[in-house]
Amino acid sequence: MSLENRTVLVVGRGSGIARAITLAVRAAGAKVVVAGRDRDKLAAAYADPGITAEQVDLADEASIAALAERLGAVDHVVSTASARARGTAQALTHEAVLASFSVKAVGPIFLAKHFAPRMPADGSFVFFSGASARKAMPGMLAVGGTNAAVDAIVRGLAVELAPIRVNAVSPGTIDSGAYDALGDEAKSALFANREATSPARRIGTVDDIAGVVLFALDSTFMTGVSLAIDGGEPLV
C-alpha cells in the first residue's frame, strides 16, 4: 500500500515525535493535516503546501466531531496527543489524572467514532501507548494506567471497526524534547542511566518512532497490536 495521494491526519504538537511522523508521512507522498489545540502555532511549524493545520481538542468530543465534519474523508489517523500526569499517588491531583485519560485514552475513542465512518475499508488508526504500561516506575502511576488503557482500547476498536485497522505504537525513552524540562544535567544523568541498563544500550530517536508509524500504516495484515519500540527497557 502506498501513501501517495492519501490523506493522513496527525494529531499532536509541531515538534518532537509528531513532527517526525508528519515529515515522514509527507515524504512518503501523503497529504497531511496536522491538528492540535493551537492551530496557528502548528501552521507556523511547517512550510509545505501539502501540510495543512487544523484545530482540535481531544478532551472535547464536539471539537473532534467538528474537525471530522470540516475534513470529510481521510485515509489514516495518527494521534500522539497526551496530557502528562506524572507523580506518585500522594502527589497526583484528580484533574491531572482525568486529563491524562481524557486526552490519550478517551480522545482516541471519539476520533474513531467520528472519523471511521469517513474512512475507506483499508484505512487505519495509529494511537500512542508507552512503555510505562509494561514497566511500573515510581511517579508514573497515572501515565502507566493511561497507556495500559490505550492498549486495551486499540484491541477493542480493532474488532469493532474491522476491516479498518487500529494499532498502537508504544515508545520507551525517546529523545523527543519531552525531557528537556529536567534541565541539561538531570536529563543527561537520566539518559546515561537508561543507556547503561537498556538492552539496546541507547536512547530512542524520533525517527525510530516515525519509521514504525509508517510500518503500521503500511502493514495491511496487522491490527489490534501495540508495537513496543522501547529498546527492551521494560525487561530490566
C-alpha positions in Angstrom: 0.0 0.0 0.0 1.3 3.4 -0.9 0.6 6.6 0.9 0.8 8.5 -2.4 -2.1 10.9 -2.6 -3.6 9.6 0.6 -4.7 11.9 3.4 -3.3 11.4 6.8 -4.4 13.3 9.9 -1.7 13.7 12.6 -2.8 15.0 16.0 -0.2 16.4 18.2 2.4 19.2 18.6 4.5 20.7 15.8 7.7 19.3 17.4 9.2 16.1 18.6 7.5 12.8 17.7 4.5 14.3 16.0 6.7 16.5 13.7 8.9 13.5 12.8 5.8 11.5 11.9 4.3 14.4 9.8 7.5 14.8 7.8 7.9 11.1 7.2 4.3 10.6 6.1 4.7 13.7 3.8 7.9 12.3 2.4 6.0 9.1 1.6 3.7 11.0 -0.7 0.7 11.7 1.6 -1.2 14.9 2.1 -1.0 15.7 5.8 -3.4 17.5 8.1 -1.8 18.4 11.4 -4.2 19.2 14.2 -3.9 20.4 17.8 -5.1 23.0 20.2 -3.0 25.8 18.7 -3.7 25.9 15.0 -1.6 29.0 14.3 1.4 27.6 16.1 1.1 24.3 14.1 0.7 26.2 10.8 3.9 28.1 11.5 5.8 24.9 12.2 5.5 23.7 8.6 6.3 25.4 5.3 4.8 22.9 2.9 1.6 23.3 0.9 1.0 19.6 1.3 0.7 20.1 5.1 -2.3 22.0 6.4 -3.2 22.8 10.0 -6.4 22.5 11.9 -7.6 23.0 15.5 -8.8 20.2 17.7 -9.1 19.4 21.4 -9.2 15.7 22.1 -10.8 16.4 25.5 -13.8 17.7 23.8 -16.0 15.4 21.6 -17.7 18.4 19.9 -14.3 19.6 18.8 -13.4 16.2 17.3 -16.8 16.0 15.6 -16.3 19.5 14.1 -12.9 18.5 12.8 -14.3 15.4 11.1 -17.0 17.5 9.6 -14.5 20.0 8.2 -12.1 17.4 6.8 -14.6 14.9 5.4 -12.9 11.7 4.2 -9.4 10.8 5.5 -7.4 7.6 4.9 -5.5 7.4 8.2 -5.5 9.0 11.6 -2.4 9.2 13.9 -2.7 10.6 17.4 0.3 11.4 19.5 -1.5 13.7 21.9 -1.1 13.3 25.6 -1.6 15.2 28.9 1.0 14.0 31.2 0.1 13.3 34.8 3.4 12.4 36.4 3.7 11.9 40.2 3.1 9.4 42.9 -0.4 8.6 44.2 0.1 11.1 47.0 1.1 13.9 44.7 -1.4 13.4 41.8 -4.5 15.6 41.5 -7.9 14.4 40.4 -7.8 16.9 37.5 -4.4 15.8 36.2 -5.4 12.1 36.2 -8.7 12.8 34.4 -6.9 15.0 31.8 -4.4 12.2 31.1 -7.1 9.7 30.4 -9.4 12.2 28.6 -6.8 13.2 26.0 -4.8 10.0 25.5 -7.4 7.2 26.0 -10.9 8.7 25.7 -9.8 11.0 22.8 -9.0 8.1 20.5 -12.4 6.5 21.1 -14.1 9.7 19.8 -11.6 10.0 16.9 -12.7 6.5 15.9 -16.3 7.4 16.4 -16.3 10.4 14.1 -13.6 9.5 11.6 -14.1 5.8 11.0 -17.4 6.4 9.1 -15.5 8.7 6.7 -12.6 6.3 6.1 -12.1 3.6 3.4 -12.0 0.0 4.3 -8.2 0.0 4.0 -7.8 2.9 6.3 -6.3 2.8 9.7 -5.7 4.5 13.1 -2.4 4.6 15.0 -2.6 5.7 18.6 0.2 6.1 21.2 0.7 4.0 24.3 4.0 3.8 26.2 6.5 1.6 28.0 5.1 2.5 31.4 2.1 0.3 30.6 4.5 -2.6 30.9 7.0 -1.4 33.5 6.0 0.1 36.8 8.1 3.0 38.0 7.6 5.4 40.8 5.9 8.6 39.7 4.4 7.0 36.5 1.2 5.6 38.0 -1.3 7.6 36.0 0.8 7.6 32.9 1.1 3.8 33.1 -2.6 3.4 33.7 -3.4 5.7 30.8 -1.1 3.8 28.5 -2.5 0.4 29.5 -5.9 1.8 28.8 -4.8 2.8 25.3 -3.6 -0.8 24.6 -7.0 -2.2 25.6 -8.9 0.4 23.6 -6.8 -0.4 20.5 -7.8 -4.1 20.7 -11.5 -3.3 21.2 -11.5 -0.8 18.3 -9.7 -3.2 16.0 -12.6 -5.6 16.5 -15.4 -3.0 16.3 -14.1 -1.1 13.3 -12.9 -4.1 11.1 -11.7 -4.1 8.4 -10.3 -0.6 9.3 -7.1 -1.4 11.2 -6.3 0.0 14.6 -2.8 -0.2 16.2 -0.7 1.5 18.8 3.0 2.5 19.0 4.4 2.2 22.5 7.7 4.1 22.9 10.2 3.8 25.6 12.7 6.7 26.4 12.8 8.8 23.3 14.9 12.0 22.9 12.0 14.0 21.6 12.3 17.2 23.7 9.9 15.8 26.3 12.8 15.5 28.9 14.3 19.0 28.2 12.3 20.5 31.1 14.5 18.5 33.5 17.5 20.7 32.6 20.7 19.5 30.9 22.3 17.9 33.9 19.3 15.9 35.1 18.4 14.9 31.5 22.0 13.7 30.8 22.0 11.7 34.0 18.7 10.1 33.2 19.7 9.2 29.7 23.1 7.8 30.8 21.4 5.5 33.3 18.9 4.3 30.8 21.5 3.8 28.1 23.5 1.7 30.5 20.6 -0.5 31.6 18.6 -0.8 28.4 19.3 -3.9 26.3 19.5 -1.7 23.2 22.2 0.4 25.0 20.9 3.7 23.6 18.1 6.2 23.8 15.5 6.2 21.1 15.1 8.9 18.5 12.0 10.5 16.9 13.0 8.9 13.6 12.8 5.4 15.3 9.2 6.1 16.1 8.3 7.8 12.8 9.6 4.7 10.9 7.4 2.4 13.0 4.3 4.6 12.4 5.0 4.3 8.6 5.2 0.5 9.1 1.9 0.4 10.9 0.2 2.5 8.3 1.5 0.2 5.6 1.0 -3.2 7.2 -2.4 -4.3 6.0 -2.4 -7.6 7.8 -1.7 -6.1 11.3 -4.4 -4.8 13.6 -5.1 -4.7 17.3 -1.5 -4.7 18.4 0.7 -2.3 20.4 4.3 -2.1 19.0 6.8 -1.8 21.7 9.6 0.5 20.5 11.5 0.8 23.7 14.9 -0.8 23.3 13.9 -3.6 25.7 13.6 -1.1 28.6 10.7 -2.9 30.4 12.8 -6.1 30.5 15.2 -4.8 33.1 
